[in-house]
């Protein structure tokens, strides 16, 4: 099952990842302050979910390394940056995650009714949270790229 009960590791400093420079974005993510689910308007996790009730991490483990090798065979002249570009794999991975969430709802009923699509935006350190259940996230991903959401009982 690609889900497990977790204790989210809350660290507001995780939201600073939004400011990390990456190619063509010297000031970090362009969604910061513009998209509803992004900081600073995104609420912190304890404002969204009841952290005293069960919280589940639900994930998709996308075979990123296999994808890169497939792209390398198909496009031998591409650079590493082109081979790993999220435009070529993230849509498929998100579709897979959506199916995992559907499977979760079909199997775990009554305990949860709210899904947080971007836990980092709400101050959850997913690297530490997933490590607590034995899953090591790679940064940057080399063999496996994870998409992770949290599910729980809504606050209030």
Secondary structure, DSSP 4 states (H G I P E B T S, - for coil): --EEEE---B-GGGGGGGG--BTTBTTS-TTTTTSTTSTTTSPPHHHHB-TTS-EEEEEEEE-HHHHHHHHHHH-TT--HHHHT-GGGTHHHHHHHHHHHHHHHHHHS-SS--EEES-GGGGTB-HHHHHHTTT-PPPSS-SS-EEEEEEEEPBP-
